[in-house]
Amino acid sequence: MYDTFMGLHASRGNIPNWIYGRNGDIQVDISEVIEDTDLFVTLARDKKGSQFIQQKFPNDRELCAFLFECLLESDLIFPLSKDVFGNFVIQ
């Protein structure tokens, strides 16, 4: 299944290999994920990625508002809210 986000094709399982550590866990700083919208969307649409975002996302209201605005302005919030894993991140 493919959805188009900002001209890119994103599908489950497309998480870049450099994100994973030796033990198979996601080894990237959450700030890197927040700064890169494409990476955020890719992780949010993946089961492990969605869980990572939910566990690591800071309780910073300003940061949450910033990310929400970025997603809203780029029309990414609507497809993510309908995605089986992205939905949990948006909530």
Buried (B, 14 or more C-beta within 10 A) or exposed (E): EEBEBEEEEBEBEBBEEEBBEEEEEBEBEBEEBBEEBEBBBBBBBBEBBBBBBEEBBEEEEEBEEEBEEBBEEEEBBEBBEEBEBBBBBBE
